Amino acid sequence: MIAGTTIASVLIAMFLDSVIFPQLNIMGARPDALLAVVVSLSVLMGSFPGALIGLASGLLMDILFNRFLGISAALYMLIGMCSGVFYRKFYADNYIIPVATAAVAALIKELVMAGVAVISGAKFNFGSMMVQYILPCMLMSAALCLLTHLIHKPLLASQIRQSVGRD
Amino acid sequence: MKLLKNKPLLIALIAVILLSILALVTSGERTVSWFESAVGAVAQPVQTFASKASSDIIDFFQNLFNTTDADKENQQLKVYIAQLEQDLAKQEQIQKENERLKTLLSFTETMSTESYITATAIGKSQGIWFDVFTINAGRNQGVSKNMPVVNGSGLVGRVTDVGATWSKVMAVLDAEFSVSVMVERTRDNGMLRGLLTSGGDINNLELYYLPSGSDLLPGDKIVTSGLGELFPKGILVGTVSEVSRVSDSSERNAIVEPAVDFSRIEEVMVVTTAANQNEGE
């Protein structure tokens, strides 16, 4: 059930990121569904599973859709690992931690991607890009993480507790 | 020393460094590995199905938000209206598809010397930083690297990576994309590249390296010049929307609005003749 939910969440997020969001114009910004899923799962499962989920899903995104192989894998792995630090360190009903983590992770990820774009030769106005794209993306990804966590928690929390208890 | 004792952190750091090196290595010209090709081949049918389903999903929500208050007031008519809307949506979808295919057909007739492979866009890279999308045609269908990709409206991009049953296409909007073009009216040659913009739905290109005496006007059509031998001559790329002439010819000359609507890329055609000619040369 844990593996099934994880795989289904990652595949739905990839579908949203690669097919649905590029077609919807939400004020020119695109939320990162995969980031929301990786953060939510990592907060519920811990650093190591989070890093693994981030690595596998990021690598799949790189192979299927991205120009550079490894950037998304590295970013999502780090995001999974860092988000997992909050595993069992906050009250069960607290949704602020995953949402805030997703916001910070989205901000850092977009800044790194902006840096990579600059290295690749892109020219843009950083100020307007920050206001019109990066910050809206950050807020949308955080909101998406709240939604994802609201779905994941009832599905996964009890099972993760049981599996930890058995160990 | 503390870092060395923290094994998980150390492993993560090594992994990040290795992945960064991998990204650096794969950023240049390369061929797709067997692993990537296999993963893409497995995912391609699922992605094709998901991509086709997405149009239905988006149309459904658009129809949902477009319904009037009459739906709420007339409960008895609700089911009937829903059925009619569903039929209408289906009809509109068929009509749109028919129009797109007609445009593709008329485009191929205008460029009869080229041969084409038709494909469907099945996914796009996340974010706006890079404009790369995946199509469901690859090596098995005859696609090879650097082949131009067009649709009924004009130039879409060029093939950058080729798998067995899929390919990645760098769109003209990508900041790394550049193509030799000419102004259709004046026949002046220049270069066109993607321009990274934020906010709203405007995706633009920038035209530069035009001759200093060039007479450029908003509304001028920009077509491929055929120089550089990668793209056939005469494919529409866009229309000049803003002229910003500067004395130094290396500076930007104009903003060009692309002919292709990149928010809804569906059917595309890979031009096979031009790349084959290049390979032969």
Interface residues (C-beta under 8 A of the other chain):
Chain A: F15 D17 S18 V19 I20 F21 P22 Q23 L24 N25 M27 G28 R30 D32 L34 S47 F48 A51 L55 L60 M61 I63 L64 F65 N66 R67 F68 L69 G70 I71 S72 A73 A74 M77 L78 M81 E110 M113 A114 V116 A117 S120 G121 A122 K123 F124 N125 S128 M129 Q132 Y133 C137
Chain B: P8 A12 A15 V16 L18 L19 S20 I21 L22 A23 T26 S27 F35 E36 V39 G40 A43 Q47 A50 S51 S54 I57 I58 I122 G123 K124 S125 Q126 G127 I128 W129 F130 V132 F133 T134 T160 K168 M170 A175 E176 G194 L195 L196 T197 S198 G199 G200 D201 S263 R264
